Amino acid sequence: MEQRKTILITGASKGFGFEMARIALENNDRVIATVRSEPDQLSELLGRHENLLVLVMDVTDEASVKAAVQKGAEYFGRIDTLINNAGYGLLGAVEEASDEEVRKQYDTNVFGLLNVIRAVLPVMRKQKAGHIINISSLFGFEAPLGWTIYSSTKFAVEGISSGLAKELEPLGIHVTALAPGLFSTDFLGKSSFAKTSTVIPDYNNNVGVTRQQAAGNNGKQPGDPKKLAALAIEIAHTEQPPLHLLVGRDAVDWYKNNAARVAAEVETWIGKSVSTGHSN
């Protein structure tokens, strides 16, 4: 790997964020780990030493984000990599999801991500270097039953990452959308996803099945979060990182199967698709 980096990781209290912080510290990187509350608890878990700064940050609060980024940049003198990891899932049918539940999902997964990006970019532009890693999902390519709202936020992350990469390339700043498959974090635990408060019986045979299966699948996912975290830190040290990075065999298969279905449908309807131009 290259010389050590200063890496800002959001949502570092558990799951991918915690493992990324732990592995980065083992790699002798400097880590700015952000949590919504109880920073001392994370400091104890990771071990108190000079390469770690734990800060309170609520990604949905722009003032909180700016303050934390400024403290981190001043403490270590720079921020080389941002890993936008904070987020959670919302399980339920679209009709079941209230306006409040949907807005809360977007506030964290999309608008919160943008808050952190906007706060970090002035630091990276001044350095004329940097790398933004946005944690997406295999659901950012096709939405499964019950996860439509959550998936839509990850579609947004993919789109933001693609456009942002074009904007930042001339400035020496890289962007990666890292899309994990199913990993045995606590994502399906009570602290990482929410169910819609409304349940409509007409959806019991499709979305309802997903709802019933969610808790039973927690911890049984095929991916090893420690290996994903190690890969993310490796990518943070890569001179020419990928824009899109699928992680996990299931993520690769999910993407390929969806791409094949889309391509087949395009071919089926191509005559109609291209028939809409002006006759002359």
C-alpha positions in Angstrom: 0.0 0.0 0.0 1.0 3.7 -0.4 2.0 5.8 2.5 -0.6 6.1 5.2 -3.7 8.1 4.6 -6.0 10.2 6.7 -9.4 8.6 6.4 -12.8 10.0 7.5 -15.3 7.2 8.1 -19.0 8.0 8.9 -21.2 5.6 10.8 -18.1 4.0 12.5 -19.9 2.7 15.6 -20.7 -0.7 14.1 -20.8 -2.9 11.0 -18.7 -1.9 8.0 -17.7 1.4 9.5 -16.2 -0.1 12.6 -14.3 -2.8 10.7 -12.9 -0.2 8.3 -11.7 2.0 11.1 -10.1 -1.0 12.9 -8.3 -2.2 9.8 -7.2 1.3 8.8 -5.6 1.8 12.3 -3.9 -1.6 11.9 -2.5 -0.3 8.6 -1.1 2.8 10.5 -3.6 5.1 8.8 -5.0 8.1 10.6 -8.7 7.7 11.2 -11.4 10.3 11.8 -14.3 8.1 13.0 -17.7 9.7 13.3 -20.6 8.5 15.4 -24.0 9.9 16.3 -23.4 9.5 20.0 -21.2 8.0 22.7 -17.7 8.7 21.2 -15.9 7.4 24.3 -17.4 4.0 23.7 -15.9 3.7 20.2 -12.6 5.1 21.4 -12.4 2.3 24.0 -13.4 -0.4 21.4 -10.8 0.8 18.9 -8.1 1.6 21.5 -7.0 5.1 22.3 -3.9 6.2 20.4 -2.6 9.1 18.4 -3.9 8.0 15.0 -7.6 8.0 16.1 -9.9 10.9 16.4 -13.6 10.0 17.3 -16.1 12.8 16.6 -19.8 13.2 17.0 -21.5 13.8 13.7 -25.2 13.7 12.7 -25.0 13.5 8.9 -28.6 14.9 8.7 -27.4 18.1 10.4 -25.3 20.2 8.1 -23.8 22.3 10.9 -22.8 19.1 12.8 -21.2 17.8 9.7 -19.2 21.0 8.9 -18.0 21.2 12.5 -16.8 17.6 12.6 -15.0 17.8 9.2 -13.3 21.1 10.3 -12.1 19.5 13.6 -10.8 16.4 11.8 -9.0 18.4 9.1 -7.4 20.7 11.7 -6.4 17.8 13.9 -4.6 15.7 11.3 -3.8 18.5 8.8 -5.7 16.9 5.9 -8.3 14.4 4.8 -7.2 12.0 2.1 -10.2 9.7 1.9 -13.9 10.0 2.8 -15.8 6.8 3.3 -19.5 7.7 3.3 -20.8 4.7 5.2 -23.6 6.0 7.5 -27.0 4.7 6.5 -29.9 2.3 7.3 -32.6 0.4 5.5 -36.4 0.9 5.4 -38.4 -2.3 4.8 -42.0 -2.1 3.5 -44.1 -1.6 0.5 -44.2 1.9 -1.1 -47.9 2.3 -0.1 -47.1 1.4 3.4 -44.3 3.9 3.8 -45.3 7.3 5.2 -44.0 10.6 4.0 -42.1 11.0 7.3 -40.5 7.5 7.0 -39.4 8.1 3.4 -38.0 11.6 4.1 -36.1 10.2 7.1 -34.6 7.5 4.9 -33.5 10.0 2.3 -32.3 12.5 4.9 -29.7 9.9 6.1 -28.8 7.9 3.0 -28.9 10.7 0.3 -29.0 14.2 1.8 -26.7 13.2 4.6 -24.2 11.7 2.2 -24.3 15.0 0.2 -23.8 17.0 3.4 -20.6 15.2 4.1 -19.3 15.4 0.5 -19.9 19.1 0.4 -18.1 19.6 3.7 -15.1 17.5 2.7 -14.6 18.8 -0.8 -13.1 22.2 0.1 -10.4 20.3 2.0 -9.7 18.0 -0.9 -9.7 20.8 -3.5 -7.1 22.7 -1.5 -5.0 19.6 -1.4 -5.6 19.0 -5.1 -6.1 15.3 -4.1 -8.6 13.1 -2.4 -10.9 10.1 -2.8 -14.6 9.8 -1.9 -15.9 6.3 -1.4 -19.7 6.1 -1.2 -21.2 2.9 0.2 -23.9 1.8 -2.2 -25.5 -1.6 -2.4 -26.4 -4.4 -4.8 -29.9 -3.0 -4.4 -28.6 0.1 -6.1 -29.0 -1.8 -9.4 -32.3 -3.5 -8.9 -34.9 -3.2 -6.1 -36.0 -6.4 -4.5 -39.5 -6.9 -2.9 -39.9 -4.8 0.2 -36.8 -2.7 -0.2 -38.0 -0.2 -2.8 -37.5 3.0 -0.9 -34.1 1.9 0.5 -33.0 0.7 -3.0 -34.0 4.1 -4.5 -31.6 5.8 -2.1 -28.8 3.5 -3.3 -29.8 4.2 -6.9 -29.3 7.8 -6.0 -25.9 7.1 -4.5 -24.8 5.4 -7.7 -26.0 8.4 -9.8 -24.4 10.9 -7.5 -21.1 9.0 -7.6 -21.1 8.8 -11.4 -21.8 12.5 -11.9 -19.5 13.6 -9.1 -16.6 11.6 -10.6 -16.8 13.7 -13.8 -16.9 16.9 -11.9 -13.9 16.1 -9.7 -11.6 14.3 -12.1 -9.9 17.5 -13.3 -9.3 18.4 -9.6 -7.3 15.2 -8.9 -10.1 13.8 -6.7 -11.4 10.2 -7.3 -14.8 8.8 -6.6 -15.8 5.1 -5.9 -19.3 3.7 -5.5 -18.7 0.6 -3.5 -21.7 -1.8 -3.7 -21.7 -4.6 -1.2 -23.8 -7.7 -1.5 -25.2 -9.3 1.6 -22.7 -9.3 4.4 -23.1 -10.6 8.0 -23.2 -7.2 9.7 -26.1 -6.3 11.9 -27.9 -4.6 8.9 -31.0 -6.8 9.5 -30.8 -6.1 13.3 -33.1 -3.6 15.0 -30.4 -0.9 15.0 -29.7 -0.9 11.2 -33.1 -1.1 9.6 -36.6 0.0 10.2 -40.0 -1.4 9.2 -42.8 0.8 8.1 -45.3 1.4 10.9 -48.2 0.6 8.5 -48.7 -2.9 7.3 -51.4 -3.5 4.6 -52.7 -7.1 4.4 -52.9 -7.1 0.6 -49.1 -7.2 0.5 -48.7 -10.1 2.9 -47.9 -12.6 0.2 -45.0 -10.7 -1.3 -43.6 -7.8 0.8 -44.9 -9.6 3.9 -42.7 -12.6 3.1 -39.7 -10.4 2.9 -40.7 -8.8 6.2 -40.9 -12.2 7.9 -37.6 -13.4 6.5 -35.5 -10.4 7.4 -34.9 -11.1 11.1 -34.3 -14.8 10.5 -31.6 -14.0 7.9 -29.7 -11.6 10.2 -26.1 -12.9 10.7 -26.5 -15.6 8.0 -25.5 -13.5 5.0 -22.6 -14.9 2.9 -20.2 -12.0 3.0 -17.5 -11.4 5.6 -17.5 -7.8 6.7 -13.9 -7.9 7.7 -12.9 -8.8 4.2 -15.0 -6.0 2.7 -13.5 -3.5 5.1 -9.9 -4.7 4.2 -10.8 -4.2 0.5 -12.2 -0.7 1.1 -9.0 0.4 2.8 -7.0 -1.2 0.0 -9.0 0.8 -2.5 -8.3 3.9 -0.4 -4.6 3.4 -1.1 -5.0 2.7 -4.9 -3.7 5.3 -7.2 -6.4 4.7 -9.9 -9.4 3.3 -8.0 -12.6 2.0 -9.8 -15.7 4.2 -10.1 -18.0 1.2 -9.6 -16.9 -1.7 -7.3 -19.2 -4.6 -6.7 -18.3 -6.6 -3.6 -19.4 -10.1 -3.1 -20.3 -12.9 -5.5 -24.0 -12.2 -4.9 -23.5 -8.6 -5.9 -21.7 -9.5 -9.1 -24.4 -12.1 -10.0 -27.2 -9.7 -9.1 -25.7 -7.0 -11.4 -25.1 -9.4 -14.3 -28.6 -10.9 -14.1 -30.2 -7.5 -14.0 -28.1 -6.2 -16.9 -29.0 -9.2 -19.0 -32.7 -8.7 -18.3 -32.6 -5.0 -19.2 -30.6 -5.7 -22.4 -33.2 -8.4 -23.4 -36.1 -6.0 -22.8 -34.4 -3.2 -24.8 -33.9 -5.6 -27.7 -37.6 -6.7 -27.5 -38.9 -3.2 -27.7 -36.1 -1.6 -29.8 -38.4 -1.2 -32.8 -40.8 0.9 -30.8 -38.0 2.7 -29.0 -36.4 4.1 -32.2 -39.7 4.8 -34.0 -40.4 8.1 -32.2 -38.2 10.5 -34.2 -39.4 13.1 -36.6 -40.1 11.6 -40.0 -37.7 13.9 -41.9 
